[in-house]
Amino acid sequence: MITSTQNPKIKQLLQLQQKSSERRKAGLFVVEGQRELQHCIGADFEIDTLFICPEICTNIEEILKLATSCNSAAANSRILELPSSLYEKIAYRGGTEGIIATVKARSLKLSDLKLESSPLIMILESVEKPGNLGAVLRSADAAGADAVIVCDPLTDLYNPNLIRSSIGAIFTVPCVACSSEECINWLKTNSIQILTAQLQDSSLYYQTDMCRPTALVMGTEATGLTPQWRQAADAHIRIPMLGSLDSLNVSVSAAILLFEAVRQRNN
């Protein structure tokens, strides 16, 4: 039982929540909540330490069985109990069912991706808001996308806000961070058409064939895509805007395009 915020493991947990530099240095990140942790373990990530509050967590035995029986989670991972008074101080958000874990990080490379015969890939260039990336991952999971690729990222893939907003989809959808140049070369090598979402010189998204191996590419809401993506594209697509504004939230746009691909492929 740990009772103090001065405990070294608690101090490290707080650092991992707050600083990407600490996550990179330690090779660890934080997962909070039963649903997210179940997705994490199911994706074969290895648990470093489990922090459990028995006063809040209602199914401790189920969580422990999952954590110690799965090949991903080391059977000798530390399991520490916390009183509710301490748990409430360290929990990143409310309603997380009394369980937090530190998990060993790992990173996928483009070469690690296993492609289907006609893959569907979502690509985001320089996304900076973890909540947007998390929401895109949820849509990618729902649409059965083969991967999400984050090019020239401005946030790390294990940001707590990203994990929270993705509701664990960061673990269910293969996600790679790389440079735009690397990604473009990889797409060309694998004969995957590049469809860039942009207003200029573009066709309506539903008039474009997405049944072929396809990468849907989106930039930031503020500046859009950089010239290298526009030039590398096989086609430019747009979502019609019938009001006064000229753009949607990137996660909304991504969902529209992903499910247009699903519609075409299921017809």
C-alpha positions as CSV (number, residue, x, y, z in Angstrom):
1,M,0.0,0.0,0.0
2,I,1.4,3.4,-1.0
3,T,0.0,6.4,0.8
4,S,2.3,9.3,-0.1
5,T,2.8,11.4,-3.3
6,Q,6.5,11.4,-2.4
7,N,6.8,7.7,-3.1
8,P,9.3,7.4,-6.1
9,K,6.8,5.3,-8.2
10,I,4.1,8.0,-7.7
11,K,6.5,10.8,-8.5
12,Q,7.6,8.9,-11.7
13,L,3.9,8.3,-12.7
14,L,3.2,12.1,-12.4
15,Q,6.2,12.9,-14.5
16,L,5.2,10.4,-17.2
17,Q,1.7,12.0,-17.3
18,Q,3.0,15.5,-17.7
19,K,6.2,15.3,-19.8
20,S,6.9,13.7,-23.2
21,S,10.6,14.0,-22.5
22,E,10.2,11.8,-19.4
23,R,8.2,9.3,-21.4
24,R,10.9,9.1,-24.0
25,K,13.7,8.9,-21.4
26,A,12.0,6.1,-19.3
27,G,10.5,4.2,-22.3
28,L,7.2,4.2,-20.4
29,F,3.7,5.8,-20.7
30,V,0.6,5.9,-18.6
31,V,-2.7,4.1,-19.3
32,E,-5.7,5.0,-17.1
33,G,-9.0,3.2,-16.9
34,Q,-10.1,-0.4,-17.3
35,R,-11.3,-0.2,-20.9
36,E,-8.1,1.4,-22.1
37,L,-6.0,-1.0,-20.2
38,Q,-7.8,-4.0,-21.6
39,H,-7.2,-2.8,-25.1
40,C,-3.5,-2.1,-24.3
41,I,-3.0,-5.6,-22.9
42,G,-4.9,-7.1,-25.8
43,A,-2.5,-5.5,-28.2
44,D,0.4,-7.2,-26.4
45,F,1.9,-4.3,-24.6
46,E,3.9,-5.1,-21.5
47,I,2.8,-3.7,-18.1
48,D,5.5,-2.2,-15.9
49,T,3.4,-1.3,-12.8
50,L,-0.3,-1.5,-11.9
51,F,-1.7,1.0,-9.5
52,I,-5.0,-0.2,-8.1
53,C,-7.4,1.5,-5.7
54,P,-9.5,-1.3,-4.1
55,E,-12.0,1.3,-2.8
56,I,-12.9,2.2,-6.4
57,C,-11.9,-0.7,-8.6
58,T,-14.8,-3.2,-8.5
59,N,-13.3,-6.1,-10.5
60,I,-9.7,-6.3,-9.3
61,E,-9.5,-10.1,-9.8
62,E,-10.6,-9.8,-13.4
63,I,-8.0,-7.1,-14.1
64,L,-5.2,-9.0,-12.4
65,K,-6.1,-12.2,-14.2
66,L,-6.0,-10.4,-17.5
67,A,-2.7,-8.7,-16.7
68,T,-0.9,-11.8,-15.5
69,S,-2.2,-14.3,-18.0
70,C,-1.6,-12.3,-21.2
71,N,1.8,-12.9,-22.9
72,S,2.2,-9.1,-23.1
73,A,2.1,-8.4,-19.4
74,A,5.0,-9.6,-17.3
75,A,3.8,-11.9,-14.5
76,N,6.2,-10.2,-12.2
77,S,5.0,-6.7,-12.9
78,R,4.6,-4.6,-9.8
79,I,1.0,-4.4,-8.4
80,L,0.6,-1.5,-5.9
81,E,-2.5,-0.6,-3.9
82,L,-3.5,3.1,-3.3
83,P,-6.1,4.6,-1.0
84,S,-8.8,6.7,-2.7
85,S,-7.3,9.9,-1.2
86,L,-4.1,9.3,-3.1
87,Y,-5.7,7.9,-6.2
88,E,-7.8,11.0,-6.6
89,K,-4.7,13.2,-6.5
90,I,-2.8,11.3,-9.3
91,A,-5.7,10.3,-11.6
92,Y,-5.5,12.3,-14.8
93,R,-9.3,12.3,-15.1
94,G,-12.3,11.3,-13.1
95,G,-14.3,8.1,-13.6
96,T,-11.3,5.8,-14.4
97,E,-12.5,2.9,-12.3
98,G,-9.6,3.0,-9.8
99,I,-6.8,1.6,-12.0
100,I,-3.7,3.2,-13.6
101,A,-0.7,1.4,-15.2
102,T,2.7,2.4,-16.5
103,V,3.4,0.5,-19.7
104,K,6.5,-0.2,-21.7
105,A,6.5,1.9,-24.9
106,R,7.2,0.5,-28.3
107,S,7.2,2.1,-31.8
108,L,6.1,0.7,-35.1
109,K,8.0,1.4,-38.3
110,L,6.5,1.6,-41.8
111,S,8.2,-1.7,-42.6
112,D,6.3,-3.3,-39.7
113,L,2.9,-2.6,-41.2
114,K,1.1,-5.7,-42.6
115,L,-0.9,-4.6,-45.6
116,E,-4.1,-6.2,-46.9
117,S,-4.7,-6.6,-50.7
118,S,-6.4,-3.2,-50.8
119,P,-5.3,-1.3,-47.8
120,L,-7.0,1.8,-46.4
121,I,-4.6,4.2,-44.6
122,M,-5.2,7.5,-42.8
123,I,-2.4,9.9,-42.8
124,L,-2.1,13.1,-40.8
125,E,0.6,15.7,-41.4
126,S,1.9,17.7,-38.4
127,V,-1.1,17.1,-36.2
128,E,-0.6,19.0,-33.0
129,K,-3.8,18.4,-30.9
130,P,-3.8,15.0,-29.1
131,G,-7.6,15.1,-28.9
132,N,-7.9,15.4,-32.7
133,L,-5.5,12.5,-33.3
134,G,-7.3,10.4,-30.7
135,A,-10.6,11.0,-32.4
136,V,-9.2,10.1,-35.8
137,L,-7.9,6.9,-34.3
138,R,-11.4,6.0,-33.1
139,S,-12.8,6.6,-36.6
140,A,-10.0,4.6,-38.1
141,D,-10.8,1.7,-35.8
142,A,-14.5,1.9,-36.6
143,A,-13.8,2.0,-40.4
144,G,-11.4,-0.9,-40.2
145,A,-8.5,1.1,-41.5
146,D,-5.2,-0.8,-41.8
147,A,-3.1,2.0,-40.2
148,V,-2.8,5.6,-39.1
149,I,0.4,7.3,-40.1
150,V,1.4,10.6,-38.4
151,C,4.0,12.5,-40.4
152,D,6.2,15.1,-38.8
153,P,4.3,14.8,-35.5
154,L,4.0,17.7,-33.1
155,T,2.7,15.4,-30.3
156,D,3.9,12.0,-29.1
157,L,1.7,9.0,-29.6
158,Y,1.6,8.2,-25.9
159,N,0.3,11.6,-24.7
160,P,-2.4,10.9,-22.0
161,N,-4.9,13.1,-23.8
162,L,-4.4,11.1,-27.0
163,I,-4.9,7.8,-25.2
164,R,-8.0,9.1,-23.4
165,S,-9.6,10.6,-26.5
166,S,-8.9,7.5,-28.5
167,I,-10.5,5.3,-25.8
168,G,-7.8,2.8,-26.4
169,A,-7.9,2.9,-30.3
170,I,-4.2,3.9,-30.2
171,F,-3.7,0.2,-29.3
172,T,-6.2,-1.3,-31.7
173,V,-5.1,0.5,-34.9
174,P,-1.4,0.2,-36.0
175,C,0.0,3.7,-35.7
176,V,3.4,4.9,-37.1
177,A,5.2,8.2,-36.7
178,C,7.7,9.1,-39.4
179,S,8.7,12.0,-41.8
180,S,6.5,13.0,-44.7
181,E,9.4,12.1,-47.1
182,E,9.6,8.5,-45.7
183,C,5.9,8.1,-45.9
184,I,5.6,9.3,-49.5
185,N,8.4,7.0,-50.6
186,W,6.8,4.0,-48.8
187,L,3.3,4.7,-50.4
188,K,4.8,4.9,-53.9
189,T,6.8,1.7,-53.3
190,N,3.7,-0.1,-52.3
191,S,1.5,1.3,-55.1
192,I,-0.9,3.0,-52.7
193,Q,-2.7,6.0,-54.3
194,I,-2.4,9.3,-52.4
195,L,-5.6,11.3,-52.0
196,T,-4.9,14.7,-50.4
197,A,-7.8,16.6,-48.8
198,Q,-7.6,20.2,-50.0
199,L,-9.8,23.0,-51.4
200,Q,-7.7,24.0,-54.3
201,D,-7.8,22.1,-57.6
202,S,-9.8,19.2,-56.2
203,S,-12.8,16.9,-57.0
204,L,-15.6,16.0,-54.7
205,Y,-14.5,13.1,-52.4
206,Y,-17.4,10.9,-53.4
207,Q,-16.5,11.1,-57.0
208,T,-13.1,9.6,-56.4
209,D,-12.4,5.9,-56.5
210,M,-11.3,4.6,-53.0
211,C,-11.7,0.9,-53.7
212,R,-8.0,0.8,-54.8
213,P,-5.2,0.7,-52.2
214,T,-5.7,4.2,-50.8
215,A,-4.1,6.7,-48.4
216,L,-6.2,9.6,-47.3
217,V,-4.0,12.5,-46.3
218,M,-5.0,15.5,-44.2
219,G,-3.1,18.5,-42.9
220,T,-3.6,20.9,-40.0
221,E,-6.8,23.0,-39.9
222,A,-4.7,26.2,-39.8
223,T,-2.4,25.7,-42.8
224,G,-3.5,22.5,-44.6
225,L,-1.0,20.3,-46.3
226,T,2.5,21.2,-47.3
227,P,3.5,21.4,-51.0
228,Q,5.3,18.1,-50.9
229,W,2.1,16.2,-50.2
230,R,0.1,18.2,-52.8
231,Q,2.7,17.4,-55.4
232,A,3.0,13.8,-54.5
233,A,-0.8,13.3,-54.7
234,D,-2.5,11.1,-57.3
235,A,-5.7,13.1,-56.8
236,H,-6.9,16.0,-54.7
237,I,-10.3,15.7,-53.0
238,R,-12.6,18.0,-51.0
239,I,-15.7,17.8,-48.8
240,P,-18.3,20.3,-50.1
241,M,-18.8,23.3,-47.7
242,L,-22.2,24.9,-48.1
243,G,-22.0,27.4,-45.3
244,S,-19.9,30.4,-44.5
245,L,-16.9,28.5,-43.2
246,D,-14.3,26.7,-45.4
247,S,-13.2,23.8,-43.1
248,L,-14.3,21.2,-40.7
249,N,-12.5,19.8,-37.6
250,V,-9.8,17.4,-38.9
251,S,-11.3,14.5,-37.0
252,V,-14.7,15.1,-38.5
253,S,-13.3,15.3,-42.0
254,A,-11.3,12.2,-41.5
255,A,-14.4,10.3,-40.4
256,I,-16.3,11.4,-43.5
257,L,-13.5,10.3,-45.9
258,L,-12.9,7.0,-44.1
259,F,-16.5,6.0,-44.2
260,E,-16.9,7.0,-47.9
261,A,-14.1,4.5,-48.5
262,V,-16.1,1.9,-46.5
263,R,-19.3,2.7,-48.5
264,Q,-17.5,2.3,-51.8
265,R,-15.9,-0.9,-50.8
266,N,-19.1,-2.5,-49.5
267,N,-21.2,-1.6,-52.6
